[in-house]
């Protein structure tokens, strides 16, 4: 916190170009996800994502310990 006791807040916003790029990126990630999970049923997708989340948590814990 600054010495005078006030916190300064800065806001940033995407430009129109940035908003368009964000849409493009979201579409690309959606395509990648659909391709990666193609052929998996709902239960298989759910199990995969739960397992992947556990791996992520393990790696975060490892990173925080070192």
C-alpha positions as CSV (number, residue, x, y, z in Angstrom):
1,X,0.0,0.0,0.0
2,X,1.3,3.5,-0.8
3,X,2.7,5.6,2.0
4,X,-0.3,8.0,2.0
5,X,-2.7,5.1,2.7
6,X,-4.4,5.3,-0.6
7,X,-4.3,2.6,-3.2
8,X,-4.2,3.7,-6.8
9,X,-6.3,1.7,-9.3
10,X,-5.5,1.5,-12.9
11,X,-8.0,0.1,-15.4
12,X,-7.1,-1.3,-18.8
13,X,-9.5,-2.2,-21.6
14,X,-9.1,-4.1,-24.8
15,X,-9.3,-2.2,-28.1
16,X,-11.7,-3.3,-30.8
17,X,-8.7,-5.1,-32.4
18,X,-8.0,-6.8,-29.1
19,X,-11.6,-7.9,-28.7
20,X,-11.6,-9.4,-32.2
21,X,-8.3,-11.2,-31.4
22,X,-9.8,-12.5,-28.2
23,X,-12.7,-14.0,-30.1
24,X,-10.3,-15.6,-32.6
25,X,-8.2,-17.1,-29.8
26,X,-11.4,-18.4,-28.0
27,X,-12.5,-20.1,-31.3
28,X,-9.0,-21.7,-31.8
29,X,-9.0,-23.1,-28.2
30,X,-12.5,-24.4,-28.7
31,X,-11.4,-26.2,-31.9
32,X,-8.4,-27.6,-30.1
33,X,-10.5,-28.8,-27.2
34,X,-13.1,-30.4,-29.5
35,X,-10.4,-32.2,-31.5
36,X,-8.6,-33.4,-28.4
37,X,-11.8,-34.8,-26.8
38,X,-13.3,-36.1,-30.0
39,X,-14.7,-39.6,-29.5
40,X,-14.9,-39.5,-25.7
41,X,-18.2,-39.8,-24.1
42,X,-19.3,-37.5,-21.3
43,X,-18.1,-39.8,-18.5
44,X,-14.7,-40.2,-20.2
45,X,-14.4,-36.4,-20.7
46,X,-15.3,-35.8,-17.0
47,X,-12.8,-38.4,-15.8
48,X,-10.1,-37.0,-18.0
49,X,-10.7,-33.4,-16.8
50,X,-10.8,-34.5,-13.2
51,X,-7.5,-36.4,-13.6
52,X,-5.9,-33.5,-15.4
53,X,-7.0,-31.1,-12.6
54,X,-5.3,-33.4,-10.1
55,X,-2.1,-33.4,-12.1
56,X,-2.3,-29.6,-12.2
57,X,-2.7,-29.4,-8.4
58,X,0.2,-31.7,-7.9
59,X,2.4,-29.6,-10.1
60,X,1.3,-26.4,-8.3
61,X,2.1,-27.9,-4.9
62,X,5.5,-29.1,-6.2
63,X,6.2,-25.6,-7.6
64,X,5.2,-23.9,-4.3
65,X,7.4,-26.3,-2.3
66,X,10.6,-25.5,-4.3
